[in-house]
Amino acid sequence: MRKITYIAEKPDIGKALAAYLWPNGNCHKEKVFIQSGDTTVTWAFGHILRLASPEEYGEEYKVWANYPVLPKVWKVKPAAAAVAQLAVIKKLLMETDVVVHVGDPDREGQLLIDEILRYLHFDGKVQRLLINAKDDESLKRAFSQITDNKKYANLYYAGLGREQADWLVGMNLTRAYTVNARKYGYESTFRIGRVKVPTLALVVNREKEIKGFKPAKYYELKGIFEKEGIPFKATLKPTEKLPLDEENRIKDKNILQAVKLKVEQAEVIVKDIQEKDMVQQPPLPYSLDTLQVEANKKYGFSPKEVLATVQDLYEKKYVSYPRSDCNYIPVSQKEDAPRILPVLQAFGIAGADTADMKLTSKAFNDEKITAHHAIIPTGIQPEKLTETEQKIYALIAQRYVLQFFLAHEYRKITFTLVVADEIFTGSGKVILKQGYKAYETEEKEAESLDSNLKLPALAVGEKIEKATYSIADKVTTPPKRFTEGTLLAAMANIWRFVDAKNPNREKLKEVKGIGTPATRDTIIAELQADILNGKPIEPCMTKIKKELLPTEFGISLIENVDHSLTLPDATAEMEYALSEIAAGKKNLSEYMDDMITMVHQNIQFAENRKFPLPKGKICEMCPICSKGELIRRYSPKVKKYFHICSNPDCVSPVTGRKLFYEDEHGKPIVVKCPECGTILVRILKNGVFWLCSKCNKTFNDKAGKPDLSLKKE
C-alpha cells in the first residue's frame, strides 16, 4: 500500500477533509495531524514559510542605507510560529509516497503548499485537490476531479512571481525613498508597496479633484406635460443658437426666462418616438469583491469585516470558498439546486419557494470558471448566526436564488417634443415582464430626473393638451470621496482608471484589478493604520464617517515618489503579466528582470530627488558648512531623536568627525562656546556636561542645555 499524505492550507480544511474521509470517526487524531492506516491529513497555517529579510542576506543590510538588495538565490525561512508544524510535515513526508496538495484554489494557495514541498525536497508523486466548499457534496465533487499537481506549475510560478516582486519593491523602494527623504527632514517611513501606492494615489487624486473643484451655477428649463390625465416630464435640449458652456449648459438665467415666455403660449407637438425592448438578466452571484462592495454600500461593513464574516460562514460549511474573484458557477452544480433552495426557503429568502429550477442563467458557465467559482450557499442549514452573518449570508443566498428566475424585460421609450422652435426630450419605460426584479431586495437605482415612471400613449404628430414650465437652478457637484467599498471596487476594476491611450487598457479588464480578493481589504486597512508591528506609524489616509481622506503624509508620499509608481497602469500591467505566467504564456525570469529594472529606475529617482520640506516644517541651515540643513533623525539604540547635517561631507573643523545635535521639541540645540565660538557637544560621562572640543572648556547641563553662566566644576 502506498502511503498518502494530504496537506491542507489551514487546520479547518484539514479537519473537514478528515471528517469526509472517515465519517465514522475511525481515525487517530493528534494536535497537528489526523491519521488512519496509510492515509494522513495534516495542514499548514497559511504561509509557514517566508522570504528571508534583507539582513539575512548579509549583516550590512541591517543598515537601511545599504540597498538595493537583489537576491541571486532566494532564501526561504520557516515562520517563527510554524517551526514545529514544519517539522511534523517533514517527518510525515519522509514516509510518504503520494502527497495530495490541498491549498486554496488560487495562486497563493498553490504557492503555499508547493513551496513547502520544494523546501523539504519532496520528490514523490503530488496530486491536486481543489476544494471550493467544505460540505460533503462539494468534497465528493472535488475528489472526483483530483488531478496531477504538475498541471498547476504555472500557477505556482505566478504566485512566486507575485511574492518576489512585492518583496523587491517593498524592501528596496521603502529603503530608498525613506533614506533619501530623511536627508530633507522627513521622519516618517515611506512604506512603498506595488499595490499600496497606486491605491493611495486614487484617494489622493480624488481629494485634489475635490479641493480644486469650483462649483458652477447653471439652469435648465423643465416642462410638465399632460395627456389623457397622465402627467409626464421633459427637459429643454439647448441648441447651438443659445450661448452654451463647454458642457452644453446654460449659465445665464435670463436666456431661459426668454425661452420660457416664448414656449408658454405655444402648442406642443410630438416630433419623434423611439422604442427599444430591453432585457436585463439576473445579476451574477457574488465574488468576494462584489460582495464587499455591496455589503459596504448596504450595511456600512468594512471590506475586512466582510471577508472575516464570509470566512466564518465558509468554515461552518454554509457557503463556498470566500476568496473568490469569480462570479460564475460550474454547470454541473446546477443539479445542487433542489438540495439548496429548500434550505434558503426555510431561511426566509424571497423567491426561494417559487424559483424555477429548469431555468439556466448565464451564471452557469464552465468557460468563465477560474481556479474557483462564485460564492454560493452549500445547502447546509445555517444555525445560530450573528446579525452580521445573517446579513452576509442573506446577500449571498438572494443572489443565488435570482439565478432561477426569468430576465426582467421592459420597453425603453425616448421622445422628442417641439414647442415653437424649441426641442424638449424625455424618457420612460414600460415593464413587460417583471422577472427576477420581483424578488430583488437590493436598493433600486435612482430614477433619472427626466425618466417617467408612467407614460401616456404618444404618437408622432399629435398635440399635447397641457404644459407648464419652470426653470430649475442647478449647481455642478464635485466627485464623491471614496468609501472603503467604492475604493475596493476601483481596485477590482482598475482598468477604468488606466489611461485611455494605454494599448493594454482593454486587456487589463481580464486582470480583475490590482491586488487579490484576499489582500485588498488588508491594503485599505494598512493605509489607514497608525500602528505597525506594535510601533506608531504615520497613516496615509483616514476615515471620517464613511469617507476616505488622505493625510498630509499620504499626499506627500504620492507627490514625492516616481509618477510611474502612482499610476494604476504599471501595477495593472504587472498583474496582467502574472496572469500570463499562470497561463503559461510568459516566463517568470523575464518578469523578474522587468521588476528589477523598475526597482533600479525608482532608486535613481529617489536619490536624485530634492524632497520639499514636510508641510509646516522649517529646517535650520548647518552652522558649520552653511550648505546642508540640520535634519532630525531617531536612534533606536538610545531611543531618542537627534539632528545631523544633510551634507555628507560636513564634519567638525576641530575633530574632523560628524557632529550630532541634541533635540529639543523637534528643534536642534545649537550653542556656541562663549570663548571661541565652537559648537558645544553634550557629553554623557561621569554625569552630563557640555564640551568645547577646541578650547576644552566645559559647562554644566541645565535642563538639557549648557549653562553658559557656570563652567563645570
C-alpha positions as CSV (number, residue, x, y, z in Angstrom):
1,M,0.0,0.0,0.0
2,R,1.2,3.5,-0.8
3,K,1.3,6.0,2.0
4,I,-0.7,9.1,1.2
5,T,-0.4,12.5,3.0
6,Y,-3.0,15.3,2.4
7,I,-1.6,18.8,3.2
8,A,-4.3,21.4,3.6
9,E,-3.7,25.1,3.7
10,K,-5.3,25.6,7.1
11,P,-6.4,23.4,10.0
12,D,-10.1,23.8,9.3
13,I,-9.8,22.4,5.8
14,G,-7.7,19.5,7.1
15,K,-10.3,18.6,9.7
16,A,-13.1,18.9,7.1
17,L,-11.1,16.5,4.9
18,A,-10.7,14.1,7.7
19,A,-14.4,14.2,8.6
20,Y,-15.2,13.4,4.9
21,L,-12.6,10.6,4.6
22,W,-13.6,9.0,7.9
23,P,-17.2,9.9,8.6
24,N,-17.5,7.4,11.4
25,G,-14.5,9.0,13.2
26,N,-12.5,5.8,12.9
27,C,-9.1,7.6,12.9
28,H,-6.3,8.7,15.2
29,K,-6.3,12.4,16.0
30,E,-3.2,14.3,17.0
31,K,-3.0,18.1,17.5
32,V,-1.1,18.5,14.2
33,F,-2.4,15.7,12.0
34,I,-5.2,13.1,11.7
35,Q,-4.3,9.5,10.6
36,S,-5.9,6.2,9.6
37,G,-3.9,3.3,8.2
38,D,-1.7,4.6,5.4
39,T,-3.5,7.9,5.0
40,T,-2.7,11.0,6.9
41,V,-4.2,14.5,6.9
42,T,-2.0,17.4,8.1
43,W,-2.0,21.2,7.4
44,A,-0.2,24.5,7.2
45,F,-1.2,27.7,9.0
46,G,-1.3,29.8,5.8
47,H,2.2,30.7,4.9
48,I,4.5,28.8,7.2
49,L,7.5,29.8,5.1
50,R,8.6,33.4,4.4
51,L,11.1,35.1,2.2
52,A,14.2,36.0,4.1
53,S,14.6,39.6,5.3
54,P,17.4,41.7,3.8
55,E,19.7,41.3,6.8
56,E,19.5,37.6,6.4
57,Y,21.4,38.0,3.1
58,G,24.2,39.9,4.9
59,E,24.9,41.9,8.1
60,E,25.5,45.0,6.0
61,Y,21.7,45.1,5.1
62,K,20.8,45.9,8.7
63,V,21.6,49.4,7.7
64,W,18.8,50.8,5.5
65,A,21.2,53.0,3.5
66,N,22.6,49.8,2.0
67,Y,20.4,49.0,-0.9
68,P,19.5,47.6,-3.4
69,V,19.0,44.1,-2.1
70,L,18.7,41.8,-5.2
71,P,18.9,38.1,-4.2
72,K,20.5,35.9,-6.9
73,V,19.3,32.9,-5.0
74,W,16.2,33.5,-2.9
75,K,16.3,32.3,0.7
76,V,13.2,30.9,2.3
77,K,12.9,30.6,6.1
78,P,10.3,29.0,8.4
79,A,8.0,31.5,10.1
80,A,8.8,31.5,13.9
81,A,5.4,30.3,14.9
82,A,5.4,27.4,12.4
83,V,8.8,25.7,13.0
84,A,7.2,22.8,14.9
85,Q,4.5,22.2,12.3
86,L,7.0,22.3,9.5
87,A,9.0,19.6,11.4
88,V,5.8,17.4,11.6
89,I,5.2,17.8,7.8
90,K,8.9,16.9,7.2
91,K,8.7,13.8,9.2
92,L,5.5,12.7,7.5
93,L,6.9,13.3,4.1
94,M,9.9,11.0,4.8
95,E,7.3,8.1,4.9
96,T,5.0,9.4,2.2
97,D,4.7,8.0,-1.4
98,V,1.9,10.4,-2.6
99,V,1.1,13.9,-1.5
100,V,-2.3,15.4,-2.1
101,H,-1.9,19.2,-2.4
102,V,-5.0,20.8,-0.8
103,G,-4.0,24.5,-0.9
104,D,-6.7,27.0,-1.6
105,P,-7.8,27.1,-5.3
106,D,-5.8,30.2,-6.3
107,R,-2.2,31.2,-7.0
108,E,-1.4,31.9,-3.3
109,G,-2.8,28.5,-2.2
110,Q,-0.8,26.8,-5.0
111,L,2.4,28.6,-3.9
112,L,1.8,27.9,-0.2
113,I,1.9,24.1,-0.4
114,D,4.3,23.9,-3.4
115,E,6.9,25.9,-1.5
116,I,6.7,23.5,1.4
117,L,7.3,20.5,-0.8
118,R,10.2,22.2,-2.6
119,Y,11.7,23.4,0.7
120,L,11.6,19.9,2.1
121,H,12.8,18.4,-1.2
122,F,9.9,16.0,-1.6
123,D,10.3,14.1,-4.9
124,G,7.4,11.7,-4.8
125,K,4.1,12.0,-6.6
126,V,1.9,15.1,-6.0
127,Q,-1.8,15.3,-6.8
128,R,-4.0,18.4,-6.6
129,L,-7.4,18.6,-4.9
130,L,-9.3,21.8,-5.4
131,I,-11.8,22.5,-2.7
132,N,-14.4,25.2,-3.2
133,A,-16.6,24.4,-0.2
134,K,-16.5,22.1,2.8
135,D,-19.9,20.4,2.7
136,D,-19.9,16.7,1.8
137,E,-21.4,17.2,-1.7
138,S,-18.7,19.7,-2.7
139,L,-16.0,17.5,-1.3
140,K,-17.3,14.5,-3.2
141,R,-17.3,16.5,-6.4
142,A,-13.7,17.8,-5.6
143,F,-12.4,14.2,-5.1
144,S,-13.9,13.1,-8.4
145,Q,-11.8,15.7,-10.2
146,I,-8.5,15.2,-8.5
147,T,-5.6,15.8,-10.9
148,D,-1.8,15.8,-11.2
149,N,-0.3,18.8,-9.5
150,K,2.1,19.4,-12.5
151,K,-0.9,20.8,-14.2
152,Y,-0.7,23.8,-11.9
153,A,3.0,24.5,-12.2
154,N,2.5,27.8,-13.9
155,L,0.0,28.9,-11.2
156,Y,2.8,28.3,-8.7
157,Y,5.3,30.4,-10.8
158,A,2.7,33.2,-10.9
159,G,2.4,33.1,-7.1
160,L,6.1,33.0,-6.7
161,G,6.5,36.0,-9.1
162,R,3.9,38.0,-7.1
163,E,5.7,37.2,-3.8
164,Q,9.2,38.0,-5.1
165,A,8.1,41.1,-7.0
166,D,6.3,42.5,-3.9
167,W,9.5,41.8,-1.8
168,L,11.8,43.6,-4.3
169,V,9.5,46.7,-4.5
170,G,8.7,46.8,-0.8
171,M,12.2,46.2,0.7
172,N,14.2,48.2,-1.8
173,L,12.0,51.2,-2.5
174,T,10.8,51.6,1.1
175,R,14.5,51.9,2.0
176,A,15.5,54.1,-1.0
177,Y,12.7,56.7,-0.6
178,T,12.8,56.7,3.2
179,V,16.6,57.2,3.4
180,N,16.7,59.9,0.8
181,A,13.6,61.7,2.2
182,R,15.2,61.9,5.6
183,K,18.1,63.9,4.2
184,Y,15.5,66.7,3.8
185,G,13.8,66.5,7.2
186,Y,11.3,63.7,6.8
187,E,10.8,61.5,9.8
188,S,8.1,59.1,8.6
189,T,8.8,55.9,6.8
190,F,7.8,55.8,3.1
191,R,6.1,52.4,3.0
192,I,6.2,51.6,-0.7
193,G,4.1,48.7,-2.0
194,R,3.4,47.6,-5.5
195,V,-0.4,47.8,-4.9
196,K,-0.4,50.2,-1.9
197,V,0.9,53.2,-3.7
198,P,-1.5,53.3,-6.7
199,T,-4.4,52.6,-4.3
200,L,-3.4,55.6,-2.2
201,A,-2.9,57.6,-5.3
202,L,-6.6,57.0,-6.2
203,V,-7.6,58.6,-2.9
204,V,-5.1,61.5,-3.1
205,N,-6.0,62.4,-6.7
206,R,-9.7,62.3,-5.9
207,E,-9.1,64.7,-3.0
208,K,-7.2,67.0,-5.2
209,E,-10.1,67.0,-7.7
210,I,-12.5,67.9,-4.9
211,K,-10.2,70.6,-3.4
212,G,-9.7,72.1,-6.9
213,F,-13.3,71.9,-7.8
214,K,-15.2,75.2,-8.4
215,P,-19.0,74.8,-8.3
216,A,-20.7,76.5,-11.2
217,K,-24.3,77.5,-11.4
218,Y,-26.4,76.6,-14.5
219,Y,-30.1,76.4,-15.3
220,E,-32.5,74.0,-17.0
221,L,-36.0,74.6,-18.4
222,K,-38.3,71.8,-17.4
223,G,-41.7,71.1,-18.7
224,I,-44.6,69.1,-17.2
225,F,-46.9,67.9,-19.9
226,E,-50.2,66.1,-19.7
227,K,-52.2,63.8,-21.9
228,E,-55.3,61.9,-21.0
229,G,-54.9,63.0,-17.4
230,I,-51.4,61.4,-17.2
231,P,-48.6,63.9,-16.5
232,F,-45.1,63.4,-17.8
233,K,-41.9,65.5,-17.9
234,A,-39.3,66.6,-20.4
235,T,-36.4,69.0,-20.4
236,L,-35.3,71.6,-22.9
237,K,-32.4,70.4,-25.1
238,P,-30.4,73.6,-25.8
239,T,-29.4,74.2,-29.4
240,E,-26.3,75.9,-30.7
241,K,-28.3,79.1,-31.2
242,L,-28.2,79.6,-27.4
243,P,-25.0,80.6,-25.6
244,L,-23.7,77.4,-24.0
245,D,-20.6,76.5,-22.0
246,E,-18.2,73.7,-22.8
247,E,-20.6,71.2,-21.2
248,N,-23.6,72.4,-23.2
249,R,-25.1,74.1,-20.2
250,I,-26.9,77.5,-19.9
251,K,-25.4,79.8,-17.3
252,D,-27.5,82.9,-17.9
253,K,-30.9,82.5,-16.3
254,N,-32.3,85.4,-18.3
255,I,-31.9,83.4,-21.5
256,L,-34.1,80.7,-20.2
257,Q,-36.6,83.3,-19.0
258,A,-37.0,84.5,-22.6
259,V,-37.3,80.9,-23.9
260,K,-39.9,80.2,-21.2
261,L,-42.0,83.2,-22.2
262,K,-41.8,82.0,-25.9
263,V,-43.0,78.4,-25.2
264,E,-45.6,79.1,-22.6
265,Q,-48.3,80.0,-25.2
266,A,-47.1,77.7,-28.0
267,E,-48.6,74.4,-28.9
268,V,-46.7,71.2,-28.1
269,I,-46.3,68.6,-30.8
270,V,-44.8,65.1,-30.6
271,K,-41.9,65.1,-33.1
272,D,-40.3,61.7,-32.5
273,I,-40.7,58.5,-30.5
274,Q,-38.1,55.8,-30.2
275,E,-38.9,52.4,-28.6
276,K,-36.5,49.7,-27.7
277,D,-37.2,46.4,-25.9
278,M,-34.6,45.7,-23.3
279,V,-33.7,42.5,-21.5
280,Q,-31.9,42.6,-18.1
281,Q,-30.5,39.3,-16.9
282,P,-30.3,38.4,-13.2
283,P,-27.2,39.9,-11.5
284,L,-24.4,37.3,-11.2
285,P,-23.6,35.6,-7.9
286,Y,-21.0,37.4,-5.8
287,S,-17.3,37.2,-6.0
288,L,-15.5,38.5,-2.8
289,D,-15.0,42.0,-4.1
290,T,-18.6,42.5,-5.4
291,L,-19.9,41.1,-2.0
292,Q,-17.6,43.5,-0.1
293,V,-18.8,46.5,-2.2
294,E,-22.5,45.6,-1.8
295,A,-22.2,45.0,2.0
296,N,-20.3,48.2,2.4
297,K,-22.9,50.1,0.4
298,K,-25.9,48.5,2.1
299,Y,-24.7,48.0,5.7
300,G,-21.5,50.0,6.0
301,F,-19.4,46.9,6.7
302,S,-15.7,47.3,6.0
303,P,-14.1,45.0,3.4
304,K,-12.1,43.4,6.2
305,E,-15.3,42.7,8.2
306,V,-17.0,41.2,5.2
307,L,-14.0,38.8,4.5
308,A,-13.9,37.8,8.1
309,T,-17.6,37.1,8.2
310,V,-17.8,35.1,4.9
311,Q,-14.7,33.2,6.1
312,D,-16.6,32.2,9.3
313,L,-19.6,31.1,7.2
314,Y,-17.2,29.1,5.0
315,E,-15.6,27.4,8.0
316,K,-19.1,26.5,9.3
317,K,-19.8,24.9,5.8
318,Y,-22.6,27.3,5.0
319,V,-21.0,28.9,1.9
320,S,-18.4,28.1,-0.6
321,Y,-14.8,29.3,-0.8
322,P,-14.7,33.0,0.2
323,R,-11.6,34.4,-1.5
324,S,-13.0,34.1,-5.0
325,D,-12.6,36.6,-7.9
326,C,-15.2,34.7,-10.0
327,N,-18.9,35.4,-10.5
328,Y,-19.8,32.2,-12.3
329,I,-20.8,28.6,-11.2
330,P,-19.9,25.3,-12.9
331,V,-22.8,23.9,-15.0
332,S,-22.6,20.6,-13.1
333,Q,-23.5,22.4,-9.8
334,K,-27.0,23.3,-11.2
335,E,-28.0,19.8,-10.0
336,D,-27.5,21.0,-6.4
337,A,-30.4,23.5,-6.7
338,P,-33.1,21.0,-5.5
339,R,-31.0,20.5,-2.3
340,I,-30.0,24.2,-1.7
341,L,-33.3,26.1,-2.5
342,P,-35.4,24.4,0.3
343,V,-32.7,25.4,2.8
344,L,-32.9,29.0,1.6
345,Q,-36.7,28.9,1.7
346,A,-36.5,27.9,5.4
347,F,-34.1,30.7,6.0
348,G,-36.6,33.2,4.6
349,I,-35.0,34.2,1.3
350,A,-37.6,35.8,-1.0
351,G,-38.3,33.7,-4.1
352,A,-36.7,30.5,-2.9
353,D,-40.1,28.8,-2.9
354,T,-41.1,29.8,-6.4
355,A,-37.7,29.5,-8.2
356,D,-37.8,27.6,-11.5
357,M,-35.0,25.0,-11.3
358,K,-35.5,24.3,-15.0
359,L,-34.0,27.7,-15.9
360,T,-30.3,28.1,-16.5
361,S,-29.0,31.6,-16.0
362,K,-25.8,33.0,-17.6
363,A,-24.1,32.4,-14.3
364,F,-23.8,28.7,-15.0
365,N,-20.8,28.8,-17.4
366,D,-17.8,26.5,-17.3
367,E,-15.8,28.7,-19.6
368,K,-15.8,31.5,-17.1
369,I,-14.6,29.4,-14.1
370,T,-11.0,30.0,-13.0
371,A,-9.5,28.2,-10.0
372,H,-12.7,28.7,-8.1
373,H,-16.3,29.7,-8.6
374,A,-18.7,32.3,-7.2
375,I,-19.6,32.4,-3.5
376,I,-22.8,30.5,-3.1
377,P,-24.7,28.6,-0.4
378,T,-23.8,25.0,0.1
379,G,-27.2,23.7,1.2
380,I,-26.2,23.2,4.9
381,Q,-28.9,24.8,7.1
382,P,-27.4,27.8,8.9
383,E,-27.7,27.8,12.7
384,K,-27.0,30.4,15.4
385,L,-25.8,33.1,13.0
386,T,-24.8,36.5,14.4
387,E,-26.6,39.5,13.0
388,T,-23.7,40.3,10.7
389,E,-23.5,36.7,9.5
390,Q,-27.3,36.7,8.8
391,K,-27.0,39.8,6.6
392,I,-24.0,38.5,4.7
393,Y,-25.5,35.0,4.2
394,A,-28.8,36.6,3.0
395,L,-26.9,38.6,0.4
396,I,-25.2,35.5,-0.9
397,A,-28.3,33.4,-0.8
398,Q,-30.5,36.0,-2.5
399,R,-28.1,36.3,-5.5
400,Y,-28.2,32.5,-5.8
401,V,-32.0,32.4,-5.8
402,L,-32.2,35.0,-8.6
403,Q,-30.4,32.7,-11.0
404,F,-33.7,30.7,-11.2
405,F,-35.9,33.5,-12.4
406,L,-36.6,34.9,-15.8
407,A,-34.9,38.1,-17.0
408,H,-36.5,41.5,-16.4
409,E,-37.9,42.8,-19.6
410,Y,-39.0,46.4,-20.3
411,R,-39.6,48.8,-23.2
412,K,-37.4,51.9,-23.1
413,I,-39.1,54.9,-24.7
414,T,-37.5,58.2,-25.6
415,F,-39.5,61.0,-27.1
416,T,-39.0,64.5,-28.5
417,L,-41.4,67.3,-28.3
418,V,-41.4,70.5,-30.4
419,V,-42.6,73.7,-28.7
420,A,-42.4,76.7,-31.0
421,D,-38.9,76.0,-32.5
422,E,-37.5,74.6,-29.2
423,I,-36.9,70.9,-28.5
424,F,-37.8,69.1,-25.3
425,T,-36.7,65.5,-24.6
426,G,-37.7,62.9,-22.1
427,S,-37.8,59.2,-21.5
428,G,-39.7,56.4,-19.7
429,K,-40.1,52.7,-19.6
430,V,-42.9,50.2,-19.7
431,I,-42.3,46.9,-17.8
432,L,-43.2,43.9,-20.0
433,K,-42.1,41.2,-17.6
434,Q,-41.0,41.7,-14.0
435,G,-38.9,38.6,-13.9
436,Y,-36.3,38.4,-11.2
437,K,-36.9,42.0,-10.2
438,A,-40.0,40.9,-8.3
439,Y,-37.6,39.3,-5.7
440,E,-34.6,41.6,-5.8
441,T,-34.2,43.1,-2.4
442,E,-31.3,45.4,-3.3
443,E,-32.0,49.1,-3.3
444,K,-33.4,50.3,-6.6
445,E,-31.3,52.6,-8.7
446,A,-32.5,56.2,-8.5
447,E,-34.6,57.2,-11.5
448,S,-33.2,59.8,-13.8
449,L,-34.8,63.3,-13.2
450,D,-36.2,63.1,-16.7
451,S,-37.3,59.5,-16.5
452,N,-41.1,59.0,-16.3
453,L,-42.4,56.1,-14.3
454,K,-45.6,56.2,-16.3
455,L,-46.2,57.5,-19.8
456,P,-49.4,58.0,-21.8
457,A,-49.7,56.6,-25.3
458,L,-47.8,59.0,-27.6
459,A,-48.0,59.3,-31.4
460,V,-45.8,61.3,-33.8
461,G,-47.6,64.5,-34.9
462,E,-50.2,64.6,-32.2
463,K,-50.7,67.7,-29.9
464,I,-50.3,67.6,-26.2
465,E,-53.1,69.0,-24.2
466,K,-51.4,70.8,-21.3
467,A,-48.0,72.2,-20.5
468,T,-46.4,74.1,-17.6
469,Y,-42.8,75.3,-17.5
470,S,-40.3,76.1,-14.7
471,I,-36.6,77.0,-14.5
472,A,-34.5,74.7,-12.3
473,D,-31.5,76.2,-10.5
474,K,-28.6,73.7,-10.8
475,V,-25.1,73.6,-9.3
476,T,-22.3,71.3,-10.5
477,T,-21.1,69.0,-7.8
478,P,-17.6,67.7,-7.2
479,P,-16.7,64.0,-7.5
480,K,-17.5,61.9,-4.4
481,R,-14.8,60.8,-2.0
482,F,-14.1,57.1,-1.9
483,T,-15.6,54.9,0.7
484,E,-13.9,51.6,1.6
485,G,-16.5,49.9,-0.7
486,T,-16.0,52.2,-3.7
487,L,-12.2,52.1,-3.3
488,L,-12.3,48.3,-3.3
489,A,-14.5,48.4,-6.4
490,A,-12.0,50.8,-8.0
491,M,-9.1,48.4,-7.2
492,A,-11.1,45.4,-8.6
493,N,-11.9,47.4,-11.8
494,I,-8.7,49.3,-12.1
495,W,-8.8,49.4,-15.9
496,R,-11.4,52.2,-15.6
497,F,-8.6,54.4,-14.1
498,V,-6.0,53.4,-16.7
499,D,-5.1,56.0,-19.3
500,A,-7.4,55.6,-22.3
501,K,-4.3,55.8,-24.6
502,N,-2.8,52.7,-23.0
503,P,-2.9,50.0,-25.6
504,N,-3.4,47.4,-22.9
505,R,-6.4,49.0,-21.3
506,E,-8.9,46.5,-22.7
507,K,-6.7,43.6,-21.9
508,L,-6.5,44.8,-18.3
509,K,-10.2,44.0,-17.8
510,E,-9.1,40.4,-17.7
511,V,-6.8,41.0,-14.8
512,K,-9.7,41.6,-12.4
513,G,-7.9,44.5,-10.7
514,I,-4.8,45.2,-8.6
515,G,-4.2,43.1,-5.5
516,T,-6.2,40.0,-4.9
517,P,-9.7,39.4,-3.3
518,A,-7.8,38.2,-0.2
519,T,-5.5,41.2,0.1
520,R,-7.4,44.3,-1.0
521,D,-9.2,44.7,2.4
522,T,-5.8,44.5,4.1
523,I,-4.2,47.1,1.9
524,I,-7.0,49.5,2.5
525,A,-6.8,48.9,6.3
526,E,-2.9,49.2,6.3
527,L,-3.1,52.6,4.6
528,Q,-5.3,53.8,7.5
529,A,-3.2,52.1,10.2
530,D,-1.3,54.2,12.8
531,I,0.3,51.2,14.4
532,L,2.5,48.6,12.6
533,N,4.2,45.7,14.4
534,G,3.4,47.4,17.7
535,K,5.1,50.7,16.7
536,P,3.4,54.0,15.9
537,I,3.5,55.0,12.2
538,E,2.2,57.8,10.1
539,P,-1.1,56.8,8.5
540,C,-1.5,57.6,4.8
541,M,-5.3,58.1,4.9
542,T,-8.1,58.3,7.4
543,K,-11.8,57.7,7.5
544,I,-14.3,60.3,8.5
545,K,-17.8,58.8,8.7
546,K,-17.7,56.6,5.7
547,E,-15.4,58.8,3.5
548,L,-11.7,58.1,3.0
549,L,-9.4,61.2,3.1
550,P,-5.6,61.2,2.5
551,T,-3.5,62.5,5.4
552,E,-0.8,65.2,4.8
553,F,1.8,62.4,4.8
554,G,-0.2,60.3,2.3
555,I,-0.4,63.3,0.0
556,S,3.3,63.9,0.5
557,L,4.2,60.3,-0.3
558,I,2.3,60.4,-3.6
559,E,3.9,63.7,-4.6
560,N,7.4,62.5,-3.8
561,V,7.6,59.1,-5.5
562,D,8.2,58.5,-9.1
563,H,4.9,59.2,-11.0
564,S,5.0,55.7,-12.6
565,L,4.6,54.1,-9.2
566,T,1.3,56.0,-8.6
567,L,-0.3,55.1,-11.9
568,P,-2.6,52.0,-11.9
569,D,-1.3,51.3,-15.4
570,A,2.0,49.8,-14.2
571,T,0.6,47.7,-11.4
572,A,-2.3,46.5,-13.6
573,E,0.2,45.5,-16.3
574,M,2.2,43.6,-13.7
575,E,-1.0,41.7,-12.7
576,Y,-1.6,41.0,-16.4
577,A,1.9,39.7,-16.7
578,L,1.3,37.4,-13.7
579,S,-1.9,36.1,-15.3
580,E,0.2,35.4,-18.5
581,I,2.6,33.4,-16.4
582,A,-0.2,31.5,-14.8
583,A,-1.5,30.7,-18.4
584,G,2.0,29.6,-19.5
585,K,2.3,32.5,-21.9
586,K,5.1,34.4,-20.1
587,N,8.4,33.4,-18.5
588,L,8.9,34.1,-14.8
589,S,12.6,35.2,-15.2
590,E,11.6,37.7,-17.9
591,Y,9.0,39.2,-15.5
592,M,11.5,39.4,-12.6
593,D,14.0,41.2,-14.9
594,D,11.4,43.8,-15.6
595,M,10.8,44.2,-11.9
596,I,14.5,44.7,-11.2
597,T,14.7,47.3,-13.9
598,M,11.8,49.1,-12.3
599,V,13.4,49.0,-8.9
600,H,16.7,50.5,-10.3
601,Q,14.8,53.3,-12.0
602,N,13.0,54.2,-8.8
603,I,16.2,54.1,-6.8
604,Q,17.7,56.5,-9.2
605,F,14.7,58.8,-8.9
606,A,14.8,58.7,-5.1
607,E,18.5,59.5,-5.0
608,N,18.2,62.4,-7.4
609,R,15.1,64.0,-5.9
610,K,15.3,67.1,-3.8
611,F,12.4,66.4,-1.5
612,P,10.4,69.5,-0.5
613,L,10.2,70.2,3.2
614,P,7.3,68.5,5.0
615,K,4.4,70.8,5.5
616,G,4.9,73.2,8.4
617,K,8.5,72.2,8.9
618,I,11.4,74.7,8.9
619,C,14.9,73.4,8.7
620,E,17.9,75.3,10.1
621,M,21.0,75.8,8.0
622,C,24.0,74.0,9.3
623,P,26.2,76.4,11.3
624,I,29.4,74.6,10.2
625,C,29.2,74.3,6.4
626,S,26.2,76.6,5.6
627,K,25.4,74.2,2.8
628,G,23.4,71.5,4.4
629,E,20.3,71.6,6.6
630,L,20.0,70.1,10.1
631,I,17.6,67.2,9.8
632,R,16.0,65.2,12.6
633,R,16.7,61.5,13.0
634,Y,15.7,58.9,15.5
635,S,18.2,56.4,17.1
636,P,16.5,53.1,18.1
637,K,19.7,52.2,20.1
638,V,19.4,55.1,22.6
639,K,15.7,55.7,21.9
640,K,16.0,59.4,21.3
641,Y,15.9,62.0,18.5
642,F,19.0,63.9,17.3
643,H,19.9,66.3,14.4
644,I,22.6,65.9,11.8
645,C,23.7,67.9,8.8
646,S,22.3,66.7,5.4
647,N,25.6,67.5,3.7
648,P,27.5,64.2,3.8
649,D,30.9,66.0,3.6
650,C,30.2,68.2,6.6
651,V,32.4,67.5,9.7
652,S,33.7,69.4,12.7
653,P,36.6,71.6,11.7
654,V,38.2,70.7,15.0
655,T,37.8,66.9,15.3
656,G,37.1,66.0,11.7
657,R,34.1,64.0,12.8
658,K,30.4,64.3,12.1
659,L,28.5,66.5,14.6
660,F,25.3,65.3,16.3
661,Y,23.0,68.0,17.8
662,E,20.7,67.4,20.7
663,D,16.9,67.6,20.1
664,E,14.5,70.0,21.9
665,H,10.9,69.6,20.9
666,G,11.8,68.9,17.3
667,K,14.4,71.6,17.0
668,P,18.2,71.2,17.2
669,I,20.1,72.7,20.2
670,V,22.9,74.8,18.7
671,V,25.0,76.6,21.3
672,K,28.5,78.0,20.7
673,C,31.3,78.3,23.1
674,P,31.3,81.9,24.5
675,E,35.1,81.9,24.4
676,C,35.9,80.7,20.8
677,G,32.6,80.2,19.0
678,T,33.0,76.4,18.5
679,I,29.8,74.3,18.7
680,L,29.4,72.7,22.1
681,V,28.8,69.0,22.3
682,R,26.8,67.2,25.1
683,I,28.9,64.5,26.9
684,L,27.5,61.6,28.9
685,K,30.4,60.6,31.0
686,N,30.7,60.9,34.8
687,G,27.5,62.8,34.7
688,V,26.2,65.1,32.0
689,F,28.1,68.2,30.8
690,W,28.9,70.2,27.6
691,L,32.3,70.4,26.0
692,C,34.1,72.8,23.6
693,S,36.3,70.5,21.6
694,K,38.6,73.4,20.6
695,C,39.4,75.1,23.9
696,N,38.4,72.2,26.1
697,K,36.2,74.3,28.3
698,T,33.2,72.5,29.9
699,F,29.8,73.7,31.0
700,N,27.2,72.3,33.4
701,D,24.0,70.9,31.9
702,K,20.8,72.7,32.9
703,A,17.5,71.1,31.7
704,G,19.2,69.6,28.6
705,K,21.1,72.8,27.6
706,P,24.6,74.1,28.5
707,D,24.6,76.6,31.3
708,L,26.9,79.3,30.0
709,S,26.9,81.2,33.2
710,L,28.8,78.4,35.0
711,K,31.7,76.3,33.9
712,K,31.7,72.7,35.0
713,E,33.4,72.3,38.4
